[in-house]
Amino acid sequence: MANGVGELVVKGVNHSYGAGKLRVPILYDIHLHIKNGEFVALCGTSGSGKSTLLSLLAGLMKPEDGQIFVNGEEISRYSENQLCQFRRRSMGFVFQSFNLLPNLTALENVELPLIFAGESIRSRRKRAKEMLELVGLGERITHKPNELSGGQQQRVSIARALVNAPGIVLADEPTGNLDSATEKEILQLMRQMNRERGTTYVIVTHDQEVAQQSDRVIYMQDGRIVEKAEKPA
């Protein structure tokens, strides 16, 4: 099961880049509530602000105005050290480009969050191996990224995101570099992990297949949330 819960609340968030005359507004008055265990797709055209919102939810940036709460804690007021500890404890990340270290094996890549958490070698090896087996790569633990297919690399990325049992997984276009068949496999795997482990997923995507399989779709346009739907049309 996930560590704690995965509730996200955004209240009146505005954000911009730059300063003075070069200031460019990106997000306008964002209000959002994502419940524990939801599988949510965040959709919109390029430049709509969805990746910026994901970065704010991750605590990678602080909002210019407004508040962000995760599991009741206002992370928008955390120090950089507190944010680092919070991400390590509560969040996992999946990226379009996989972000695996090329010189490490699948097992070693999945171990990384546990190393940062100070877990012993024996314990982290056991947990990383179990997670790779869970995502169907039990026989690939000694393979390096260049010895794995794109879908297998994304499975390693998902295993790494989940090895610390975070309450929340944030994913940025996780199926963007995959063919349609592999995309369906990865989506099914994330959905399975969501249901079995109770982990909350927030997925930035252009992919209608991801949107169709989500509990809820949140649409963004020009820095604003323009529509909320329980199921995509």
BELRA-V271571 format. One record per residue. N is the residue number from 0. PSI is psi as a letter, one per 30 degrees, with the letter a starting at -180 (NA if undefined). OMEGA is omega in degrees with one decimal (* if undefined). NEAR is the number of other C-alpha atoms within 8 Angstrom. Layout:
N;PSI;OMEGA;NEAR
N;PSI;OMEGA;NEAR
This chain:
0;l;-179.6;7
1;l;174.5;10
2;j;178.5;9
3;b;-178.8;7
4;l;-176.3;11
5;h;179.9;13
6;k;178.8;13
7;k;178.0;14
8;k;178.2;11
9;k;-177.1;13
10;j;171.3;11
11;h;-176.8;11
12;k;170.1;16
13;k;179.8;14
14;k;177.8;11
15;l;175.6;10
16;l;177.7;8
17;a;-178.6;7
18;l;176.8;7
19;b;-179.2;5
20;f;179.8;4
21;g;-178.5;6
22;k;-179.3;9
23;j;178.2;8
24;k;-179.0;9
25;e;-178.7;13
26;k;-177.1;15
27;j;169.0;11
28;h;-179.3;9
29;k;173.4;12
30;k;-172.3;9
31;k;174.4;8
32;j;177.0;8
33;k;-173.8;9
34;l;176.4;9
35;k;175.9;11
36;g;178.3;13
37;l;174.8;12
38;j;-168.1;13
39;k;173.7;13
40;k;177.5;14
41;j;-170.1;13
42;l;177.0;13
43;l;179.9;11
44;l;175.6;8
45;k;-178.8;5
46;g;-178.7;7
47;f;177.4;12
48;g;-174.1;14
49;e;179.0;13
50;e;174.8;8
51;e;177.9;9
52;e;178.7;9
53;e;179.0;11
54;e;176.9;10
55;e;177.2;12
56;e;-179.4;9
57;f;-176.7;10
58;g;178.2;11
59;f;174.2;8
60;l;174.5;7
61;k;-179.2;7
62;k;176.8;11
63;e;175.8;8
64;l;175.2;8
65;a;-174.1;10
66;k;174.0;12
67;k;-179.8;14
68;k;172.9;12
69;j;-177.5;11
70;h;177.5;8
71;f;179.9;6
72;k;-179.5;6
73;j;-175.8;10
74;f;179.9;11
75;f;177.7;10
76;g;-178.4;5
77;l;169.2;9
78;l;179.4;6
79;e;178.7;6
80;e;177.1;7
81;e;178.6;8
82;e;178.5;12
83;e;178.9;8
84;e;179.5;8
85;e;179.5;9
86;e;-179.3;11
87;e;-174.9;11
88;e;-163.9;9
89;f;-171.8;12
90;k;170.5;14
91;l;-175.0;14
92;k;175.9;9
93;k;-173.9;14
94;l;176.6;11
95;e;-175.5;10
96;g;176.7;6
97;e;178.4;10
98;h;174.2;6
99;k;176.9;8
100;k;-169.4;7
101;f;-177.3;8
102;f;179.6;6
103;l;175.1;10
104;l;176.2;12
105;e;179.8;13
106;e;-178.5;13
107;e;176.4;8
108;e;-179.1;12
109;f;179.9;15
110;f;-168.8;13
111;e;179.5;9
112;e;-179.3;11
113;e;174.4;11
114;e;179.7;10
115;f;179.0;8
116;f;177.0;7
117;g;-178.8;6
118;k;-177.5;9
119;l;-178.9;7
120;e;-177.2;6
121;e;-177.8;6
122;e;-176.5;8
123;e;176.8;12
124;e;-179.8;10
125;e;-177.6;8
126;e;179.3;9
127;e;179.0;14
128;e;179.1;11
129;e;-179.2;9
130;e;177.2;11
131;e;175.8;16
132;e;-178.6;10
133;e;179.8;8
134;g;173.3;12
135;g;-178.6;7
136;h;-179.1;12
137;f;-179.5;11
138;g;-177.9;6
139;g;-171.0;7
140;f;-178.9;11
141;g;-179.0;8
142;k;174.4;9
143;l;-175.2;11
144;e;-178.3;14
145;f;176.2;6
146;g;-178.5;6
147;l;174.8;10
148;l;178.0;8
149;e;178.9;8
150;e;178.1;11
151;e;177.3;9
152;e;179.1;12
153;e;174.8;12
154;e;175.3;13
155;e;179.0;14
156;e;178.1;14
157;e;177.1;12
158;e;178.6;13
159;e;-179.3;15
160;e;-173.2;14
161;f;-170.9;11
162;f;178.2;14
163;g;-177.9;10
164;h;-179.5;9
165;l;176.3;16
166;f;-174.2;14
167;k;170.6;13
168;k;176.3;15
169;k;-175.6;13
170;k;-179.5;12
171;j;-178.5;12
172;h;-173.2;11
173;f;179.3;14
174;g;-172.7;10
175;f;-178.1;8
176;g;-174.1;8
177;l;174.1;9
178;l;-171.2;6
179;e;-179.7;6
180;e;179.9;6
181;e;177.0;9
182;e;-179.5;11
183;e;178.9;8
184;e;-179.0;8
185;e;178.4;12
186;e;177.7;10
187;e;179.3;8
188;e;179.7;9
189;e;178.1;9
190;e;178.4;9
191;e;179.2;8
192;e;177.4;10
193;e;-175.7;14
194;e;-175.6;9
195;e;-174.2;7
196;f;179.4;8
197;g;-178.4;12
198;k;174.5;18
199;k;177.6;15
200;k;170.1;13
201;j;-171.7;12
202;j;171.1;13
203;k;-175.1;13
204;l;167.0;14
205;f;-167.9;8
206;j;-179.7;8
207;f;176.7;6
208;e;176.9;6
209;e;-179.9;10
210;e;-178.3;13
211;e;-176.2;8
212;f;-175.9;6
213;l;173.3;11
214;e;-174.6;9
215;k;176.8;14
216;k;176.1;15
217;k;-177.2;13
218;k;177.7;11
219;k;176.8;16
220;k;177.3;11
221;h;174.6;9
222;g;-179.0;12
223;l;169.8;12
224;k;-172.4;10
225;f;-178.7;8
226;k;173.9;7
227;k;-178.5;9
228;k;177.1;8
229;e;176.3;7
230;k;178.3;9
231;k;179.1;8
232;NA;*;2
